[in-house]
Amino acid sequence: MSKTIAIVEDEIDIADNYREALQRQGYEVRLYASREAALNAFKQRLPNLVLLDIGLKNDYDGGFELCRVLRNMSESLP
């Protein structure tokens, strides 16, 4: 089973570039454009790694807020 990396990034071109590079290395990559979309998915299943954009459209500190929530969901999620 491959490792799953979640990318929370509101700019699709940037997210696609990261996804392509990571998939070439064998990772399963999930993209989320908002804090809400990511959080809904993470409540179902946590990835092995999360890459967060700090500013998500009008949610200027959305990445920081999501990081705080993730820290409460898992002490070991990088």
Helices and strands as residue ranges (DSSP letters): E 4-8, H 12-24, E 28-32, H 35-44, E 49-52, H 62-73
